[in-house]
Amino acid sequence: MDYSPLKNIPVFKLYGEGHDWHTPDLLHCESIPARSRLHDWEIREHRHADLAQILYVQKGSAIIAIEGEHTEIAKPSIQVVPPLCVHGFRFSHDIDGFVITLAAPLVDWLQEQIDAQRPILQYPACHPAGKDRAYLDTLCRTLDLEYATPAPSRDLLLRSLVSALVVWVARQEARQASAGERRDRGQSHLQAFSKLVEKHYREHLAIADYAAQLGITAVHLNAVCQRLVGQNALSIVHQRLLLEAKRNLVYTTLNVSQIADLLGFSEPAYFTRFFKRLTGGTPNTFRKR
């Protein structure tokens, strides 16, 4: 059956906003103090429905909570906050930096453009600015200025600037993945596997079927996934299924049985058990929350 899901993905509110996304832009840029000051330097845990965020902590310090895990940032760093994850921040009073929020269509467009092993805006990550601090200072300051200033070709320049920022993040991930390793065919296998998962995750293929399409064994594929991203191949497929399940629960009025059918589950009960095993709660509980 065709339930035509997710054709028009809505954009939800920023933290503390009393109204929906109020701008035609596909991104929003503001300084970290601009919003956190209003909330006594603490943004309580919350989630955005299909908004990704990139925080640049330029100076000061921050405690960042993502899905229950806390990370302290005490030096200039870029933090990626993916859609649909529970997150919160506690900032020092001398904090400075920027928050760039990306709407769903822009997230999807960037994911298509970036040559990376995995969709980098779908996973949390923190990268120290290091020797690139001056570059990131200029890039984010220019993006903030351009966002605040109506001018010809503004949308094109905003896309170019945020693309440069996402490329920087992708390159940090690539360096981390290859640090201490000899570059080998495993990275190309992982990239090809990610593309196959995106194409076939609703079909519930066996890992051996994915491996056969890549010309390697299931054991080899699992070893590559474990080494490069820290989880086995089946977990990667399940996380993609889970993300799509959450999107449908948030954005559509499809019932659990319809979502189960849409995602290729033979029985709604099987889908419910799958969802509960990965999240700790049922699909209906997630939707109500």
N, C-alpha and C positions, 0 to 999 in steps of 0.2 A: 504494500500500500504506500501511496505517496501522501504524506502529511504536510509537505512543503514547509519544513521547519527553517527557522533562522534566516529567512530571506531579508528581513529588515531588523537588524540587531539594534536594540535601543541602547542609548548611552545613559548611565545612571549618574547620580550626584557625586560631587566631590565631598570630602569630609566636612561636615558642618554647614553645608549649603542647604537652604530651605527650598530650593527649586532644582529642577533638572538642568542639565548642561545648557547653558544659555548663550552659546556662541556658535556661529557656523563653522568655526575652525575645527580641525580634527585633532588639535592639540591645545593644551593649556599650559602656560608657563608662569610661575611666580617664585618669589624668594621663599626660602624655608621660614624665615621669621614672620612673613606676612600672615600666614595662617596659624602657625604654632604659637605665636605671641597671644593670639585671641583665646587659646585654650591652655594657658599657663604652661606652655612649652611641652605639652604632652598631647599627642594624638592617640586617643584610645583605640583599642583593637577594633577593626571593622573590615569589611571587604567591599571591593568595587566589582560590579558586574561588567566584565569585559573592558575594563580600563587597565592599561599597564602604566606603571610609573617608573621614571628614572630619577633618582635623587642624586644630586651632587653635593656632598658635604664638603664645603670649601674650607671652613675653619670651625673650631669648636669641636664638640663631641656629641655622639648620639648613641642611644641604645635602640636597636631595631629588632622588633619581634615579628617573625614570619612563621605562621603555622606552629606557634609554640616554641620555636627556637630563637634564642636571643643572641644577637651579634653586637659587640661594641665597636664603634668606629671612633678612633681617636686621631686619625690623620686623614688628609684629603682623600676621598674615595667616591666611587660611583656605586650606588646600590640599585639593582633591578628588582622591581616588585611586580610579579606577573598578575594577570587577571584572576579573579575569583579566589585568591588566597587570603586568609585572615592575616592582617598585619597591623602594627601600631608602632609609634615612635615616641621616644622621650629625648628631648634635646637639651643641651646646656644653654644657659642664657646668652652666651656669646656666640651662638651658632650663626653661621652664614652659609649661603649656598642656594641651590635652586631645586625646584620640583617640576619636572616636565611630565605631564599626564597625556597619554596617547589614547585616542578613541579607537574603537574596534576596527573600523575600515583602514585606518592608518597603520595599526598593528599588523593587520593581514598584509597590507601592501609592503611594509618593511620586511616582513618575514619572507615574502616572495623574492625580494631584491637581494637579500643578504646571502652570501655564499658561506654558510656555516653548517657544521655537522648536525646541529639540532636547532629547533626554533627557539632562539635565545631569549625572546621576550615571554616565553611560557615557563621559564625556570628562574627562581630567585638566585641572585649572584651578587657578590660584593668584590669590587676590584680597586685596589689602591691606585691613586693617580700617579704616584711615583714621579718619574722624570717628565711626565706629560702634563704636570699640573698647570703650567703656563698656557699650554694649548687648550686644556679643558676650561680654564678660566676665561680665555678669550671666546671660545666656542659658546659656552653657556651664557656669558654676558651678552654676546651678540644676538643669540637666540631670544633672550629675555627682552632686549631692546627692540628687536624686530617685531616680537609679539605685541608689544605695547604701542607700536607706531604704525598707523595705517599708511600704506605706501603702495605704489604700483608693483605688481608681481610679488606681493608679500607672501602669498601661499606657496609659490615656487621656492622662494628663499627659505621659508620655514621648513619645508620638506627637505631641502638640501642640507640645512644645518642639523636637523634631527637625524637625517641619514648619516651624516658624518659622525655624530655621537654614537649611533647604533653600530656603525662599522668599528669604532674604537672598542666598544664592548665585545663585539664578535672576535676581534683580534686578540683581546686579552684572554678570552676563553680558549682560543686556538693555541695561544702560547702556553697556557696552563695545561691543556690536554697533552701537549707534546713535550713539556718540560721533563727532562731526565729520560726521555724515551727516544729511541731511534724511530724516525718517521717510517711507517710501513703501510702495507695495504689495508690494515685494519681501519684507518680513518676513512678511506674511500668506501670500505664495506659498510661502516656505520652510517655514512651519509646516504648511501644507496638504500640501506635498510630503512632509514627514517622516511625516505620518499615512498617506499613500498608500504610502510605502515599508514602513511597519510592516505594512500590510495585504497588500501584493502582492510582497514581496521574493523569495518562493519561486517566483514565476511568471516571473522573468527578462524583465520587460517592457522594451521599448526606452524610452529616455529621451523619445523623441517621444510615446510613449503616455502617460507620466506628464504631460508638458507639455500634451497635448490635454485631459486630464481637468481640468487647471488653467486651461484657456483661454488658454494662452500658447504661444510657440514653444520648441523645445528649446534654441535659442541663448539665448533670454531666461532660461530656467530655469538653464542652466549659468552664465550671468553672475551671476544672483542668488546661487547657491550659492557661487560663487567669491568674491564680494564679502563675503558675510555669514559664511561659515564656512571660507573658504580652501581649498576643494576643489570639484571639479566634481560634477555630479549623479550620474554613474556611480560615482564613488568613494564617495559616501555609501551607495548601494545595496550596493556590494561590501563596505563595512565592516560593514553590518548582516548580510549573508550570512556574513561571516567570524566575527562574534560568535556567531551561531547554530551555526556549524560547531564552534567551540571548545567551546561549551556541551555539544553532543552528544558530542564526543570525551571531555570530562571526566566528564559525568554519566551517560552511558548505555553499554551494552555493544554498541550497534549497530556493525557493521563499516563500513568506509569506503564500500563499495558501497551499503549501506542508507542511510547519511547522505547520500551523493550523491543518491540517489533522493528522499529526504525533502526535500532542499533544491532540487529541481527541475533537477538537472544530468542531461543526457541520457546521459552516460557517466561511470563512476568516474574514468577517466583525466583527463577534463576537469576534474572536481572537484579531483583531486590537483594538476594544473597550476595551477589557480586558487589553491589554498591555498598552494602553494609560492611562487608569484609574490608573494603578499601578505605571507608570513611568513618566507620563506627556507628553510623546511623542509617535509617531507611531513606529512600528517595522522597517520600512524603514529608518526613521530618526536615530534610534539607530544604525542600520547597517552602515550608511554613516558616523556617528560620530566616 
